Amino acid sequence: MSEKIKFVGMRRIRNERKMSAEKLAELVGCSAQMIYLMERGEVNPSMELTNKIATDLGVKIDDLINY
């Protein structure tokens, strides 16, 4: 069983940019529920989705996880 990762940095970045989970989800092509689950560490997304989020936000993957 793999350990779940909280994407707390992603939440911080969204908040700094005044971006809703719905808007980020629309940008990257997933559901807002997936964004919320990632931020709470309830699901580990695919590397493809993680890379897409980082690329679309213009940050490194580490920035999504760390705060």
C-alpha positions in Angstrom: 0.0 0.0 0.0 1.5 3.3 -1.0 1.6 6.4 1.2 -0.7 9.2 0.1 0.9 12.6 -0.7 -0.8 15.8 0.3 -0.6 18.5 -2.4 -0.6 21.4 0.0 1.6 23.4 -2.2 -1.0 23.2 -5.0 -3.6 24.6 -2.6 -1.3 27.5 -1.6 -0.5 28.3 -5.3 -4.2 28.2 -6.1 -5.0 30.5 -3.2 -2.2 33.0 -4.1 -3.6 33.2 -7.6 -7.2 33.3 -6.5 -7.9 30.2 -8.6 -10.8 27.9 -7.6 -10.4 24.2 -7.7 -13.0 24.2 -10.5 -10.9 26.6 -12.6 -7.8 24.5 -12.1 -9.7 21.3 -12.9 -11.0 22.9 -16.1 -7.5 24.0 -17.1 -5.9 20.5 -16.6 -8.9 18.4 -17.7 -9.9 16.7 -14.5 -12.7 17.1 -11.9 -12.7 19.6 -9.1 -13.2 16.7 -6.8 -9.9 15.2 -7.9 -8.2 18.5 -7.1 -9.7 18.5 -3.6 -8.8 14.9 -3.0 -5.2 15.6 -4.0 -4.9 18.5 -1.7 -6.2 16.5 1.2 -3.9 13.5 0.4 -6.8 11.2 -0.2 -5.7 10.1 -3.7 -2.4 9.8 -5.5 -2.8 11.1 -9.0 -1.1 9.8 -12.1 2.3 11.2 -13.0 0.7 12.4 -16.2 -1.9 14.5 -14.3 0.7 15.7 -11.8 3.0 16.9 -14.7 0.1 18.6 -16.5 -0.8 20.5 -13.3 2.8 21.6 -12.7 3.2 22.6 -16.4 0.0 24.5 -16.6 0.7 26.4 -13.4 4.3 27.0 -14.4 5.8 25.4 -11.3 7.9 22.3 -10.5 6.2 19.2 -9.1 8.0 19.8 -5.8 6.2 23.1 -5.5 2.8 21.3 -5.7 3.7 19.1 -2.8 5.8 21.3 -0.5 4.7 24.5 1.1 
